[in-house]
Structures are given as C-alpha cells and as structure tokens.
Amino acid sequence: GARRLAVAIYPRASMLNHSCVPNVAASFRGRHLCVRAAAALRAGAEALHCYGPQRGEACTSARRRGLLQQYHFRCECAGCAG
C-alpha cells in the first residue's frame, strides 16, 4: 500500500476528533486547510473528521485495524460501536 511521506501541523485542525461518521470535511486550498461543516452544528458541538475510510467505504474491522495501525487507537465512534 501507499506509505505516507509527510506530515503537517495545523494547531486548530488538531482540535477535530475522529468519527467514521464525520460531520465536517477537510480539504486543502494550496497550503491552507479548509474545514467545512457537512450540516449546521450547534454551538459547542464536536467537530468530527474521519481519519480514514468512512462508514460505508470499508467494514468496521478494516477501519478499526487501519486506525490502530496508523494512529494507535481503537475506534469506538458511533459508526463502529453502534
């Protein structure tokens, strides 16, 4: 598989939590990271971004395995645990 060769530090984006059922999408515009809500978020709601394949793109065991290997956590989001 493809190996990631670079990382970047985006302090504000580091506040995004993971979910296999995200409510935000992130994309790049040049060197700038753009994060947009997929729907209206209530004040104080968690901004949830998917670090890998979303629910529907891979089975739960494959998503969990990938997240454990790359990010060192077992996913317990609504998409995995529910």
N, C-alpha and C positions, 0 to 999 in steps of 0.2 A: 504494500500500500504506500500511499504518498506519505512522506515524512515532512513535518513542519520544520522550516529552517529559521524562522524569525519569530520574535515576539515583540510586543509593544506595550507601553504603559500608558493607560488612559485612566487617570485617577477617578474621574466622575463615572466612567463606564464600569469601574470596579465595584460600584455600588449595586450593579444589576445582579440579581440572584438567578439561579438556573431553574428552568422548568421545561419538561418535554412538551408542555402545552403553554407556550410563551404568550405574553400579552404585548410585547414590543418586538420590533425588528431592528436590526443594526445593519448599516451598510457604510461603505467608505465613499467619500467625495474627495478624491485626491488623498491628502494626508489627514483629513478630518473624518472622524467617526460620527455618523448621524444615527441617532436612536429615535425611533418614532413609535408611538403607541398604536397598536392594532385597533383599539377601540378606546372610548373615553375611560379614563382611570379616575377613581375617586381620590380626593386629597388623602395622602398618607398610604395609598395602596402600594404594594410591592411592584416594582418593575421587574418582570420576569423574562429573561432571554434564554434561548436554547443554545447550549454549548456544542451540540452535536445534532444528529438526526432527531427530528421531532416525532411525536407520536403519529403513527400512520406512515412514516417513512422507513421505520425499522421496528422489529419486535422489541418488547421490553427487555428481554435478556441481552440482546445485541446492544441496545442503547446503554444499559447498565454496565456491560462489560467494557464498552468503549470509554465511557466516562470514568470508570475505575482505573483503566489503564492510563488514560491521558491526564486526568485531573485528580485522581486519587480520592474519589468519594463514591459511595453507593447512593444512587439516586432514589429518593423517596418522594418525588413530586407527585402531584395529583395524577399525572399521566402514567406513572409507573406503579404507584401504590394503590390507585383507585381502580 
